[in-house]
Every structure is written in structure tokens, then in C-alpha cells.
């Protein structure tokens, strides 16, 4: 993946995260993009109240992943780092 492609992906990912961030912040949490791998796996980190929350997996898969797929359809997988 070229640097230009990676930068475009990061821009689109961050734009999608910015759209859902207010919902996470309303519950005392946040999310950051940590890495985009060569195989289009997106790695994120949950912060604040989202970190360790029993519903974080559901939030990640039902909320964050769906929002990202709309903006980044080439995404292979979304992974939360500990």
C-alpha cells in the first residue's frame, strides 16, 4: 500500500470516527485510530469509560464497524487494541 493510499484511508477513517465520537464522549469514552495494516485491518483503541466496558464489543461491532464500513468499504476487519 502506498503512503498516499494509507493517508487517504486514515483521513476517511478519522472522518468516520469523528462522526461517532460525540456518542462515545457522551458516555465518558473516546476512540483513536492506532494502525491501518497492509491487509486493510483497522486497529483502534477505546479510552475512558469505553475501555473495559462490558458493552464495548457491541459498540465496536454494531456501531463503530458499521460506521467505518460506510466510509471505508475496503476495510477487512476492525480490531480493538487493549
PyMOL Python script that loads the backbone (N, CA, C, O; Angstrom):
from pymol import cmd

cmd.read_pdbstr("""\
ATOM      1  N   UNK A   1       0.861  -1.172   0.000  1.00  0.00           N
ATOM      2  CA  UNK A   1       0.000   0.000   0.000  1.00  0.00           C
ATOM      3  C   UNK A   1       0.905   1.232   0.000  1.00  0.00           C
ATOM      4  O   UNK A   1       1.835   1.346   0.798  1.00  0.00           O
ATOM      5  N   UNK A   2       0.611   2.123  -0.895  1.00  0.00           N
ATOM      6  CA  UNK A   2       1.432   3.334  -0.976  1.00  0.00           C
ATOM      7  C   UNK A   2       1.104   4.268   0.187  1.00  0.00           C
ATOM      8  O   UNK A   2       0.065   4.146   0.837  1.00  0.00           O
ATOM      9  N   UNK A   3       2.008   5.190   0.424  1.00  0.00           N
ATOM     10  CA  UNK A   3       1.796   6.170   1.500  1.00  0.00           C
ATOM     11  C   UNK A   3       0.572   7.034   1.204  1.00  0.00           C
ATOM     12  O   UNK A   3      -0.165   7.411   2.115  1.00  0.00           O
ATOM     13  N   UNK A   4       0.362   7.340  -0.058  1.00  0.00           N
ATOM     14  CA  UNK A   4      -0.802   8.143  -0.456  1.00  0.00           C
ATOM     15  C   UNK A   4      -2.110   7.410  -0.157  1.00  0.00           C
ATOM     16  O   UNK A   4      -3.061   8.009   0.344  1.00  0.00           O
ATOM     17  N   UNK A   5      -2.153   6.132  -0.461  1.00  0.00           N
ATOM     18  CA  UNK A   5      -3.342   5.320  -0.180  1.00  0.00           C
ATOM     19  C   UNK A   5      -3.568   5.232   1.326  1.00  0.00           C
ATOM     20  O   UNK A   5      -4.694   5.376   1.802  1.00  0.00           O
ATOM     21  N   UNK A   6      -2.495   4.996   2.069  1.00  0.00           N
ATOM     22  CA  UNK A   6      -2.611   4.892   3.524  1.00  0.00           C
ATOM     23  C   UNK A   6      -3.097   6.204   4.139  1.00  0.00           C
ATOM     24  O   UNK A   6      -3.927   6.194   5.048  1.00  0.00           O
ATOM     25  N   UNK A   7      -2.585   7.324   3.650  1.00  0.00           N
ATOM     26  CA  UNK A   7      -3.021   8.631   4.165  1.00  0.00           C
ATOM     27  C   UNK A   7      -4.488   8.893   3.852  1.00  0.00           C
ATOM     28  O   UNK A   7      -5.208   9.452   4.679  1.00  0.00           O
ATOM     29  N   UNK A   8      -4.937   8.492   2.657  1.00  0.00           N
ATOM     30  CA  UNK A   8      -6.338   8.646   2.296  1.00  0.00           C
ATOM     31  C   UNK A   8      -7.218   7.788   3.202  1.00  0.00           C
ATOM     32  O   UNK A   8      -8.263   8.243   3.666  1.00  0.00           O
ATOM     33  N   UNK A   9      -6.802   6.562   3.450  1.00  0.00           N
ATOM     34  CA  UNK A   9      -7.548   5.675   4.350  1.00  0.00           C
ATOM     35  C   UNK A   9      -7.652   6.280   5.742  1.00  0.00           C
ATOM     36  O   UNK A   9      -8.731   6.309   6.335  1.00  0.00           O
ATOM     37  N   UNK A  10      -6.536   6.760   6.259  1.00  0.00           N
ATOM     38  CA  UNK A  10      -6.530   7.357   7.598  1.00  0.00           C
ATOM     39  C   UNK A  10      -7.449   8.568   7.670  1.00  0.00           C
ATOM     40  O   UNK A  10      -8.148   8.767   8.664  1.00  0.00           O
ATOM     41  N   UNK A  11      -7.446   9.371   6.620  1.00  0.00           N
ATOM     42  CA  UNK A  11      -8.315  10.548   6.574  1.00  0.00           C
ATOM     43  C   UNK A  11      -9.786  10.128   6.627  1.00  0.00           C
ATOM     44  O   UNK A  11     -10.574  10.706   7.375  1.00  0.00           O
ATOM     45  N   UNK A  12     -10.149   9.128   5.834  1.00  0.00           N
ATOM     46  CA  UNK A  12     -11.543   8.664   5.810  1.00  0.00           C
ATOM     47  C   UNK A  12     -11.940   7.985   7.114  1.00  0.00           C
ATOM     48  O   UNK A  12     -13.065   8.146   7.589  1.00  0.00           O
ATOM     49  N   UNK A  13     -11.016   7.228   7.688  1.00  0.00           N
ATOM     50  CA  UNK A  13     -11.287   6.558   8.965  1.00  0.00           C
ATOM     51  C   UNK A  13     -11.505   7.601  10.056  1.00  0.00           C
ATOM     52  O   UNK A  13     -12.469   7.518  10.816  1.00  0.00           O
ATOM     53  N   UNK A  14     -10.614   8.577  10.131  1.00  0.00           N
ATOM     54  CA  UNK A  14     -10.747   9.613  11.161  1.00  0.00           C
ATOM     55  C   UNK A  14     -12.012  10.436  10.977  1.00  0.00           C
ATOM     56  O   UNK A  14     -12.621  10.860  11.959  1.00  0.00           O
ATOM     57  N   UNK A  15     -12.417  10.669   9.727  1.00  0.00           N
ATOM     58  CA  UNK A  15     -13.666  11.387   9.475  1.00  0.00           C
ATOM     59  C   UNK A  15     -14.859  10.583   9.993  1.00  0.00           C
ATOM     60  O   UNK A  15     -15.781  11.146  10.583  1.00  0.00           O
ATOM     61  N   UNK A  16     -14.841   9.273   9.774  1.00  0.00           N
ATOM     62  CA  UNK A  16     -15.921   8.410  10.275  1.00  0.00           C
ATOM     63  C   UNK A  16     -15.915   8.365  11.803  1.00  0.00           C
ATOM     64  O   UNK A  16     -16.971   8.408  12.433  1.00  0.00           O
ATOM     65  N   UNK A  17     -14.725   8.277  12.394  1.00  0.00           N
ATOM     66  CA  UNK A  17     -14.631   8.254  13.857  1.00  0.00           C
ATOM     67  C   UNK A  17     -15.115   9.579  14.452  1.00  0.00           C
ATOM     68  O   UNK A  17     -15.725   9.595  15.521  1.00  0.00           O
ATOM     69  N   UNK A  18     -14.844  10.680  13.764  1.00  0.00           N
ATOM     70  CA  UNK A  18     -15.299  11.988  14.242  1.00  0.00           C
ATOM     71  C   UNK A  18     -16.827  12.071  14.282  1.00  0.00           C
ATOM     72  O   UNK A  18     -17.391  12.782  15.113  1.00  0.00           O
ATOM     73  N   UNK A  19     -17.490  11.348  13.388  1.00  0.00           N
ATOM     74  CA  UNK A  19     -18.952  11.353  13.359  1.00  0.00           C
ATOM     75  C   UNK A  19     -19.554  10.599  14.552  1.00  0.00           C
ATOM     76  O   UNK A  19     -20.618  10.969  15.049  1.00  0.00           O
ATOM     77  N   UNK A  20     -18.877   9.552  15.006  1.00  0.00           N
ATOM     78  CA  UNK A  20     -19.427   8.763  16.119  1.00  0.00           C
ATOM     79  C   UNK A  20     -18.831   9.138  17.471  1.00  0.00           C
ATOM     80  O   UNK A  20     -19.361   8.761  18.516  1.00  0.00           O
ATOM     81  N   UNK A  21     -17.741   9.873  17.447  1.00  0.00           N
ATOM     82  CA  UNK A  21     -17.060  10.252  18.690  1.00  0.00           C
ATOM     83  C   UNK A  21     -17.982  10.943  19.704  1.00  0.00           C
ATOM     84  O   UNK A  21     -17.891  10.637  20.893  1.00  0.00           O
ATOM     85  N   UNK A  22     -18.872  11.868  19.284  1.00  0.00           N
ATOM     86  CA  UNK A  22     -19.745  12.523  20.272  1.00  0.00           C
ATOM     87  C   UNK A  22     -20.600  11.536  21.077  1.00  0.00           C
ATOM     88  O   UNK A  22     -20.889  11.776  22.249  1.00  0.00           O
ATOM     89  N   UNK A  23     -20.998  10.440  20.455  1.00  0.00           N
ATOM     90  CA  UNK A  23     -21.798   9.441  21.164  1.00  0.00           C
ATOM     91  C   UNK A  23     -20.962   8.728  22.227  1.00  0.00           C
ATOM     92  O   UNK A  23     -21.450   8.439  23.319  1.00  0.00           O
ATOM     93  N   UNK A  24     -19.718   8.450  21.904  1.00  0.00           N
ATOM     94  CA  UNK A  24     -18.824   7.821  22.880  1.00  0.00           C
ATOM     95  C   UNK A  24     -18.484   8.795  23.999  1.00  0.00           C
ATOM     96  O   UNK A  24     -18.451   8.422  25.171  1.00  0.00           O
ATOM     97  N   UNK A  25     -18.229  10.049  23.628  1.00  0.00           N
ATOM     98  CA  UNK A  25     -17.885  11.058  24.631  1.00  0.00           C
ATOM     99  C   UNK A  25     -19.046  11.326  25.582  1.00  0.00           C
ATOM    100  O   UNK A  25     -18.829  11.652  26.749  1.00  0.00           O
ATOM    101  N   UNK A  26     -20.270  11.191  25.092  1.00  0.00           N
ATOM    102  CA  UNK A  26     -21.441  11.402  25.941  1.00  0.00           C
ATOM    103  C   UNK A  26     -21.490  10.382  27.077  1.00  0.00           C
ATOM    104  O   UNK A  26     -22.065  10.644  28.134  1.00  0.00           O
ATOM    105  N   UNK A  27     -20.881   9.217  26.849  1.00  0.00           N
ATOM    106  CA  UNK A  27     -20.818   8.185  27.884  1.00  0.00           C
ATOM    107  C   UNK A  27     -19.470   8.158  28.591  1.00  0.00           C
ATOM    108  O   UNK A  27     -19.174   7.221  29.332  1.00  0.00           O
ATOM    109  N   UNK A  28     -18.650   9.188  28.365  1.00  0.00           N
ATOM    110  CA  UNK A  28     -17.357   9.279  29.046  1.00  0.00           C
ATOM    111  C   UNK A  28     -16.236   8.523  28.362  1.00  0.00           C
ATOM    112  O   UNK A  28     -15.211   8.247  28.986  1.00  0.00           O
ATOM    113  N   UNK A  29     -16.407   8.182  27.090  1.00  0.00           N
ATOM    114  CA  UNK A  29     -15.381   7.428  26.384  1.00  0.00           C
ATOM    115  C   UNK A  29     -14.841   8.156  25.176  1.00  0.00           C
ATOM    116  O   UNK A  29     -15.200   9.302  24.906  1.00  0.00           O
ATOM    117  N   UNK A  30     -13.975   7.476  24.455  1.00  0.00           N
ATOM    118  CA  UNK A  30     -13.403   8.012  23.226  1.00  0.00           C
ATOM    119  C   UNK A  30     -12.778   6.859  22.455  1.00  0.00           C
ATOM    120  O   UNK A  30     -12.683   5.739  22.957  1.00  0.00           O
ATOM    121  N   UNK A  31     -12.355   7.146  21.236  1.00  0.00           N
ATOM    122  CA  UNK A  31     -11.725   6.141  20.382  1.00  0.00           C
ATOM    123  C   UNK A  31     -10.657   6.822  19.542  1.00  0.00           C
ATOM    124  O   UNK A  31     -10.834   7.957  19.100  1.00  0.00           O
ATOM    125  N   UNK A  32      -9.547   6.124  19.323  1.00  0.00           N
ATOM    126  CA  UNK A  32      -8.488   6.655  18.472  1.00  0.00           C
ATOM    127  C   UNK A  32      -8.042   5.592  17.483  1.00  0.00           C
ATOM    128  O   UNK A  32      -8.048   4.397  17.779  1.00  0.00           O
ATOM    129  N   UNK A  33      -7.657   6.054  16.309  1.00  0.00           N
ATOM    130  CA  UNK A  33      -7.079   5.179  15.297  1.00  0.00           C
ATOM    131  C   UNK A  33      -5.630   4.926  15.676  1.00  0.00           C
ATOM    132  O   UNK A  33      -4.871   5.864  15.918  1.00  0.00           O
ATOM    133  N   UNK A  34      -5.250   3.662  15.726  1.00  0.00           N
ATOM    134  CA  UNK A  34      -3.883   3.306  16.094  1.00  0.00           C
ATOM    135  C   UNK A  34      -3.061   2.819  14.904  1.00  0.00           C
ATOM    136  O   UNK A  34      -1.869   3.112  14.809  1.00  0.00           O
ATOM    137  N   UNK A  35      -3.700   2.070  13.989  1.00  0.00           N
ATOM    138  CA  UNK A  35      -2.931   1.499  12.876  1.00  0.00           C
ATOM    139  C   UNK A  35      -3.871   1.052  11.764  1.00  0.00           C
ATOM    140  O   UNK A  35      -5.006   0.644  12.008  1.00  0.00           O
ATOM    141  N   UNK A  36      -3.369   1.140  10.542  1.00  0.00           N
ATOM    142  CA  UNK A  36      -4.017   0.540   9.375  1.00  0.00           C
ATOM    143  C   UNK A  36      -2.991  -0.403   8.776  1.00  0.00           C
ATOM    144  O   UNK A  36      -1.915   0.031   8.363  1.00  0.00           O
ATOM    145  N   UNK A  37      -3.311  -1.687   8.724  1.00  0.00           N
ATOM    146  CA  UNK A  37      -2.348  -2.673   8.230  1.00  0.00           C
ATOM    147  C   UNK A  37      -2.426  -2.793   6.711  1.00  0.00           C
ATOM    148  O   UNK A  37      -3.344  -2.273   6.077  1.00  0.00           O
ATOM    149  N   UNK A  38      -1.458  -3.478   6.152  1.00  0.00           N
ATOM    150  CA  UNK A  38      -1.391  -3.686   4.706  1.00  0.00           C
ATOM    151  C   UNK A  38      -2.600  -4.448   4.169  1.00  0.00           C
ATOM    152  O   UNK A  38      -2.974  -4.277   3.009  1.00  0.00           O
ATOM    153  N   UNK A  39      -3.217  -5.293   5.010  1.00  0.00           N
ATOM    154  CA  UNK A  39      -4.382  -6.062   4.559  1.00  0.00           C
ATOM    155  C   UNK A  39      -5.703  -5.369   4.912  1.00  0.00           C
ATOM    156  O   UNK A  39      -6.758  -6.003   4.918  1.00  0.00           O
ATOM    157  N   UNK A  40      -5.639  -4.064   5.206  1.00  0.00           N
ATOM    158  CA  UNK A  40      -6.814  -3.230   5.474  1.00  0.00           C
ATOM    159  C   UNK A  40      -7.528  -3.583   6.779  1.00  0.00           C
ATOM    160  O   UNK A  40      -8.741  -3.415   6.897  1.00  0.00           O
ATOM    161  N   UNK A  41      -6.769  -4.071   7.748  1.00  0.00           N
ATOM    162  CA  UNK A  41      -7.293  -4.229   9.102  1.00  0.00           C
ATOM    163  C   UNK A  41      -7.100  -2.893   9.807  1.00  0.00           C
ATOM    164  O   UNK A  41      -6.017  -2.308   9.766  1.00  0.00           O
ATOM    165  N   UNK A  42      -8.150  -2.422  10.449  1.00  0.00           N
ATOM    166  CA  UNK A  42      -8.106  -1.152  11.164  1.00  0.00           C
ATOM    167  C   UNK A  42      -8.028  -1.454  12.654  1.00  0.00           C
ATOM    168  O   UNK A  42      -8.867  -2.168  13.203  1.00  0.00           O
ATOM    169  N   UNK A  43      -7.011  -0.902  13.294  1.00  0.00           N
ATOM    170  CA  UNK A  43      -6.822  -1.115  14.726  1.00  0.00           C
ATOM    171  C   UNK A  43      -7.106   0.190  15.450  1.00  0.00           C
ATOM    172  O   UNK A  43      -6.546   1.238  15.128  1.00  0.00           O
ATOM    173  N   UNK A  44      -7.991   0.099  16.440  1.00  0.00           N
ATOM    174  CA  UNK A  44      -8.383   1.268  17.215  1.00  0.00           C
ATOM    175  C   UNK A  44      -8.179   0.989  18.693  1.00  0.00           C
ATOM    176  O   UNK A  44      -8.003  -0.158  19.102  1.00  0.00           O
ATOM    177  N   UNK A  45      -8.205   2.039  19.482  1.00  0.00           N
ATOM    178  CA  UNK A  45      -8.101   1.908  20.940  1.00  0.00           C
ATOM    179  C   UNK A  45      -9.247   2.685  21.558  1.00  0.00           C
ATOM    180  O   UNK A  45      -9.494   3.844  21.224  1.00  0.00           O
ATOM    181  N   UNK A  46      -9.945   2.013  22.475  1.00  0.00           N
ATOM    182  CA  UNK A  46     -11.021   2.654  23.230  1.00  0.00           C
ATOM    183  C   UNK A  46     -10.429   3.272  24.483  1.00  0.00           C
ATOM    184  O   UNK A  46      -9.516   2.715  25.093  1.00  0.00           O
ATOM    185  N   UNK A  47     -10.957   4.429  24.860  1.00  0.00           N
ATOM    186  CA  UNK A  47     -10.441   5.160  26.012  1.00  0.00           C
ATOM    187  C   UNK A  47     -11.567   5.501  26.985  1.00  0.00           C
ATOM    188  O   UNK A  47     -12.750   5.413  26.657  1.00  0.00           O
ATOM    189  N   UNK A  48     -11.165   5.889  28.177  1.00  0.00           N
ATOM    190  CA  UNK A  48     -12.129   6.348  29.177  1.00  0.00           C
ATOM    191  C   UNK A  48     -13.100   5.255  29.582  1.00  0.00           C
ATOM    192  O   UNK A  48     -12.706   4.112  29.814  1.00  0.00           O
ATOM    193  N   UNK A  49     -14.374   5.618  29.666  1.00  0.00           N
ATOM    194  CA  UNK A  49     -15.397   4.682  30.106  1.00  0.00           C
ATOM    195  C   UNK A  49     -15.565   3.508  29.140  1.00  0.00           C
ATOM    196  O   UNK A  49     -16.042   2.444  29.535  1.00  0.00           O
ATOM    197  N   UNK A  50     -15.179   3.693  27.886  1.00  0.00           N
ATOM    198  CA  UNK A  50     -15.306   2.608  26.899  1.00  0.00           C
ATOM    199  C   UNK A  50     -14.282   1.499  27.132  1.00  0.00           C
ATOM    200  O   UNK A  50     -14.505   0.342  26.777  1.00  0.00           O
ATOM    201  N   UNK A  51     -13.167   1.874  27.729  1.00  0.00           N
ATOM    202  CA  UNK A  51     -12.107   0.912  27.993  1.00  0.00           C
ATOM    203  C   UNK A  51     -12.560  -0.029  29.106  1.00  0.00           C
ATOM    204  O   UNK A  51     -12.779   0.394  30.241  1.00  0.00           O
ATOM    205  N   UNK A  52     -12.694  -1.286  28.772  1.00  0.00           N
ATOM    206  CA  UNK A  52     -13.100  -2.275  29.765  1.00  0.00           C
ATOM    207  C   UNK A  52     -14.596  -2.362  30.001  1.00  0.00           C
ATOM    208  O   UNK A  52     -15.037  -3.163  30.825  1.00  0.00           O
ATOM    209  N   UNK A  53     -15.384  -1.566  29.306  1.00  0.00           N
ATOM    210  CA  UNK A  53     -16.839  -1.607  29.447  1.00  0.00           C
ATOM    211  C   UNK A  53     -17.360  -2.942  28.922  1.00  0.00           C
ATOM    212  O   UNK A  53     -16.902  -3.407  27.878  1.00  0.00           O
ATOM    213  N   UNK A  54     -18.314  -3.573  29.626  1.00  0.00           N
ATOM    214  CA  UNK A  54     -18.841  -4.853  29.151  1.00  0.00           C
ATOM    215  C   UNK A  54     -19.563  -4.751  27.803  1.00  0.00           C
ATOM    216  O   UNK A  54     -19.752  -5.765  27.131  1.00  0.00           O
ATOM    217  N   UNK A  55     -19.962  -3.557  27.406  1.00  0.00           N
ATOM    218  CA  UNK A  55     -20.649  -3.371  26.137  1.00  0.00           C
ATOM    219  C   UNK A  55     -19.727  -2.880  25.023  1.00  0.00           C
ATOM    220  O   UNK A  55     -20.189  -2.590  23.919  1.00  0.00           O
ATOM    221  N   UNK A  56     -18.434  -2.787  25.303  1.00  0.00           N
ATOM    222  CA  UNK A  56     -17.509  -2.223  24.320  1.00  0.00           C
ATOM    223  C   UNK A  56     -17.449  -3.059  23.043  1.00  0.00           C
ATOM    224  O   UNK A  56     -17.314  -2.500  21.955  1.00  0.00           O
ATOM    225  N   UNK A  57     -17.547  -4.377  23.150  1.00  0.00           N
ATOM    226  CA  UNK A  57     -17.503  -5.219  21.946  1.00  0.00           C
ATOM    227  C   UNK A  57     -18.714  -4.928  21.062  1.00  0.00           C
ATOM    228  O   UNK A  57     -18.592  -4.819  19.842  1.00  0.00           O
ATOM    229  N   UNK A  58     -19.888  -4.803  21.693  1.00  0.00           N
ATOM    230  CA  UNK A  58     -21.099  -4.496  20.933  1.00  0.00           C
ATOM    231  C   UNK A  58     -20.995  -3.115  20.293  1.00  0.00           C
ATOM    232  O   UNK A  58     -21.374  -2.934  19.136  1.00  0.00           O
ATOM    233  N   UNK A  59     -20.487  -2.151  21.037  1.00  0.00           N
ATOM    234  CA  UNK A  59     -20.298  -0.811  20.497  1.00  0.00           C
ATOM    235  C   UNK A  59     -19.357  -0.851  19.310  1.00  0.00           C
ATOM    236  O   UNK A  59     -19.596  -0.202  18.292  1.00  0.00           O
ATOM    237  N   UNK A  60     -18.289  -1.615  19.447  1.00  0.00           N
ATOM    238  CA  UNK A  60     -17.287  -1.711  18.392  1.00  0.00           C
ATOM    239  C   UNK A  60     -17.876  -2.337  17.128  1.00  0.00           C
ATOM    240  O   UNK A  60     -17.699  -1.807  16.031  1.00  0.00           O
ATOM    241  N   UNK A  61     -18.564  -3.448  17.276  1.00  0.00           N
ATOM    242  CA  UNK A  61     -19.074  -4.174  16.112  1.00  0.00           C
ATOM    243  C   UNK A  61     -20.345  -3.547  15.538  1.00  0.00           C
ATOM    244  O   UNK A  61     -20.451  -3.388  14.322  1.00  0.00           O
ATOM    245  N   UNK A  62     -21.293  -3.196  16.371  1.00  0.00           N
ATOM    246  CA  UNK A  62     -22.575  -2.693  15.882  1.00  0.00           C
ATOM    247  C   UNK A  62     -22.522  -1.209  15.531  1.00  0.00           C
ATOM    248  O   UNK A  62     -23.241  -0.762  14.637  1.00  0.00           O
ATOM    249  N   UNK A  63     -21.695  -0.452  16.209  1.00  0.00           N
ATOM    250  CA  UNK A  63     -21.646   0.986  15.967  1.00  0.00           C
ATOM    251  C   UNK A  63     -20.459   1.417  15.136  1.00  0.00           C
ATOM    252  O   UNK A  63     -20.616   1.919  14.023  1.00  0.00           O
ATOM    253  N   UNK A  64     -19.285   1.222  15.675  1.00  0.00           N
ATOM    254  CA  UNK A  64     -18.065   1.726  15.043  1.00  0.00           C
ATOM    255  C   UNK A  64     -17.799   1.013  13.718  1.00  0.00           C
ATOM    256  O   UNK A  64     -17.532   1.664  12.708  1.00  0.00           O
ATOM    257  N   UNK A  65     -17.870  -0.301  13.714  1.00  0.00           N
ATOM    258  CA  UNK A  65     -17.572  -1.050  12.495  1.00  0.00           C
ATOM    259  C   UNK A  65     -18.542  -0.687  11.368  1.00  0.00           C
ATOM    260  O   UNK A  65     -18.128  -0.521  10.220  1.00  0.00           O
ATOM    261  N   UNK A  66     -19.811  -0.566  11.689  1.00  0.00           N
ATOM    262  CA  UNK A  66     -20.798  -0.218  10.663  1.00  0.00           C
ATOM    263  C   UNK A  66     -20.561   1.183  10.113  1.00  0.00           C
ATOM    264  O   UNK A  66     -20.690   1.406   8.909  1.00  0.00           O
ATOM    265  N   UNK A  67     -20.221   2.118  10.973  1.00  0.00           N
ATOM    266  CA  UNK A  67     -19.925   3.482  10.522  1.00  0.00           C
ATOM    267  C   UNK A  67     -18.689   3.501   9.630  1.00  0.00           C
ATOM    268  O   UNK A  67     -18.655   4.211   8.624  1.00  0.00           O
ATOM    269  N   UNK A  68     -17.679   2.724   9.996  1.00  0.00           N
ATOM    270  CA  UNK A  68     -16.460   2.681   9.207  1.00  0.00           C
ATOM    271  C   UNK A  68     -16.687   2.022   7.849  1.00  0.00           C
ATOM    272  O   UNK A  68     -16.124   2.464   6.848  1.00  0.00           O
ATOM    273  N   UNK A  69     -17.498   0.980   7.804  1.00  0.00           N
ATOM    274  CA  UNK A  69     -17.751   0.297   6.538  1.00  0.00           C
ATOM    275  C   UNK A  69     -18.393   1.224   5.503  1.00  0.00           C
ATOM    276  O   UNK A  69     -18.163   1.072   4.303  1.00  0.00           O
ATOM    277  N   UNK A  70     -19.189   2.175   5.964  1.00  0.00           N
ATOM    278  CA  UNK A  70     -19.808   3.125   5.035  1.00  0.00           C
ATOM    279  C   UNK A  70     -18.763   4.033   4.392  1.00  0.00           C
ATOM    280  O   UNK A  70     -18.865   4.370   3.213  1.00  0.00           O
ATOM    281  N   UNK A  71     -17.764   4.425   5.172  1.00  0.00           N
ATOM    282  CA  UNK A  71     -16.732   5.343   4.692  1.00  0.00           C
ATOM    283  C   UNK A  71     -15.512   4.634   4.102  1.00  0.00           C
ATOM    284  O   UNK A  71     -14.813   5.176   3.247  1.00  0.00           O
ATOM    285  N   UNK A  72     -15.273   3.418   4.575  1.00  0.00           N
ATOM    286  CA  UNK A  72     -14.079   2.660   4.167  1.00  0.00           C
ATOM    287  C   UNK A  72     -14.505   1.231   3.815  1.00  0.00           C
ATOM    288  O   UNK A  72     -14.223   0.300   4.570  1.00  0.00           O
ATOM    289  N   UNK A  73     -15.185   1.051   2.670  1.00  0.00           N
ATOM    290  CA  UNK A  73     -15.704  -0.278   2.324  1.00  0.00           C
ATOM    291  C   UNK A  73     -14.620  -1.333   2.104  1.00  0.00           C
ATOM    292  O   UNK A  73     -14.904  -2.530   2.163  1.00  0.00           O
ATOM    293  N   UNK A  74     -13.391  -0.905   1.853  1.00  0.00           N
ATOM    294  CA  UNK A  74     -12.313  -1.875   1.657  1.00  0.00           C
ATOM    295  C   UNK A  74     -11.769  -2.435   2.975  1.00  0.00           C
ATOM    296  O   UNK A  74     -10.881  -3.287   2.967  1.00  0.00           O
ATOM    297  N   UNK A  75     -12.295  -1.964   4.095  1.00  0.00           N
ATOM    298  CA  UNK A  75     -11.863  -2.448   5.412  1.00  0.00           C
ATOM    299  C   UNK A  75     -12.103  -3.957   5.507  1.00  0.00           C
ATOM    300  O   UNK A  75     -13.188  -4.449   5.197  1.00  0.00           O
ATOM    301  N   UNK A  76     -11.081  -4.666   5.936  1.00  0.00           N
ATOM    302  CA  UNK A  76     -11.198  -6.110   6.115  1.00  0.00           C
ATOM    303  C   UNK A  76     -11.752  -6.448   7.495  1.00  0.00           C
ATOM    304  O   UNK A  76     -12.632  -7.298   7.635  1.00  0.00           O
ATOM    305  N   UNK A  77     -11.218  -5.766   8.517  1.00  0.00           N
ATOM    306  CA  UNK A  77     -11.576  -6.096   9.896  1.00  0.00           C
ATOM    307  C   UNK A  77     -11.309  -4.896  10.790  1.00  0.00           C
ATOM    308  O   UNK A  77     -10.409  -4.096  10.532  1.00  0.00           O
ATOM    309  N   UNK A  78     -12.100  -4.785  11.836  1.00  0.00           N
ATOM    310  CA  UNK A  78     -11.878  -3.771  12.863  1.00  0.00           C
ATOM    311  C   UNK A  78     -11.466  -4.488  14.138  1.00  0.00           C
ATOM    312  O   UNK A  78     -12.145  -5.408  14.594  1.00  0.00           O
ATOM    313  N   UNK A  79     -10.349  -4.060  14.706  1.00  0.00           N
ATOM    314  CA  UNK A  79      -9.805  -4.695  15.902  1.00  0.00           C
ATOM    315  C   UNK A  79      -9.567  -3.633  16.960  1.00  0.00           C
ATOM    316  O   UNK A  79      -9.020  -2.569  16.672  1.00  0.00           O
ATOM    317  N   UNK A  80      -9.982  -3.929  18.196  1.00  0.00           N
ATOM    318  CA  UNK A  80      -9.712  -3.033  19.318  1.00  0.00           C
ATOM    319  C   UNK A  80      -8.458  -3.532  20.032  1.00  0.00           C
ATOM    320  O   UNK A  80      -8.367  -4.701  20.404  1.00  0.00           O
ATOM    321  N   UNK A  81      -7.508  -2.644  20.215  1.00  0.00           N
ATOM    322  CA  UNK A  81      -6.290  -2.979  20.953  1.00  0.00           C
ATOM    323  C   UNK A  81      -6.539  -2.777  22.447  1.00  0.00           C
ATOM    324  O   UNK A  81      -7.287  -1.889  22.854  1.00  0.00           O
ATOM    325  N   UNK A  82      -5.905  -3.608  23.239  1.00  0.00           N
ATOM    326  CA  UNK A  82      -6.037  -3.481  24.698  1.00  0.00           C
ATOM    327  C   UNK A  82      -5.108  -2.411  25.224  1.00  0.00           C
ATOM    328  O   UNK A  82      -5.076  -2.158  26.428  1.00  0.00           O
TER     329      UNK A  82
END
""", "prot")
cmd.dss("prot")
cmd.show_as("cartoon", "prot")
cmd.util.cbc("prot")
cmd.orient("prot")
